[in-house]
Amino acid sequence: MHFSEEQLKEIEQMAGLFFSPADIADNLQLNAEDSERFIALIEIKDPHVYLPFRRGRLKTEAELRESIKMAAMNGSSPAQGMMIQFYKDSQ
């Protein structure tokens, strides 16, 4: 299964908005067989499709964590708790 550069960028963008692999396959207008194959490639972490998918999710997660960090630094107790949990989860 081969995707164009434009499709790979779309996968990354949609993953960054936390769309599921199935939703991304629908948006790419894949037929049922290709949709199943696309989802399987994500699940087995095939680098051609998984890396753009993962990169999109990680970029957005980093942006969210940066926002949470700023809120924590400005005294938000819930944000501080989240940052502590992020720290613990990273150990």
C-alpha positions in Angstrom: 0.0 0.0 0.0 1.5 3.3 -1.1 0.5 6.8 -0.1 1.4 10.1 -1.7 3.2 12.8 0.2 -0.1 14.7 0.4 -1.9 11.7 1.9 0.9 11.2 4.4 0.6 14.8 5.5 -3.1 14.4 5.8 -2.6 11.3 8.0 -0.3 13.3 10.2 -2.6 16.3 10.4 -5.7 14.2 11.2 -3.8 12.1 13.8 -2.7 15.4 15.4 -6.4 16.1 15.8 -6.8 12.7 17.5 -8.9 11.1 14.7 -8.9 7.3 14.8 -7.2 5.3 12.1 -10.7 4.2 10.9 -11.8 7.9 10.6 -8.6 8.7 8.7 -9.1 5.8 6.3 -12.6 7.1 5.7 -11.3 10.6 5.0 -8.7 9.2 2.6 -11.7 7.4 0.8 -10.1 4.0 1.1 -12.2 1.0 0.1 -13.1 -1.5 2.8 -10.1 -3.8 2.0 -7.6 -0.9 1.9 -9.1 0.6 5.0 -8.6 -2.7 7.0 -5.0 -2.8 5.6 -4.4 0.8 6.7 -5.6 0.2 10.2 -3.5 -3.0 10.4 -0.4 -1.1 9.3 -0.9 1.4 12.1 -1.4 -1.5 14.6 1.8 -3.3 13.5 3.6 0.0 13.4 4.6 -0.2 9.8 7.0 2.8 9.5 5.6 4.1 6.2 2.2 4.9 7.7 2.8 4.7 11.5 5.5 7.3 11.7 3.3 10.1 10.2 0.4 9.0 12.4 2.5 8.9 15.5 4.3 12.2 14.7 0.9 14.0 14.3 -0.3 12.7 17.7 3.0 13.5 19.5 3.1 17.1 18.1 -0.3 17.8 19.4 0.3 16.1 22.7 3.5 18.2 23.1 1.5 21.4 22.4 -1.1 20.4 24.9 1.5 19.6 27.5 3.2 23.0 26.9 -0.2 24.7 27.5 -0.7 22.7 30.7 2.9 23.5 31.8 2.2 27.2 31.3 -1.0 27.0 33.3 0.8 25.1 36.0 3.5 27.8 36.2 0.8 30.4 36.5 -0.6 28.6 39.6 -3.3 26.2 38.2 -3.6 23.4 40.8 -5.2 21.0 38.2 -2.4 21.7 35.7 0.2 21.2 38.4 -1.3 17.9 39.2 -1.2 16.9 35.6 2.4 17.9 35.3 3.3 15.8 38.3 1.5 12.9 36.7 3.3 13.4 33.4 6.5 13.3 35.4 5.6 10.1 37.2 4.5 8.4 34.0 7.8 9.2 32.3 9.8 7.4 34.9 
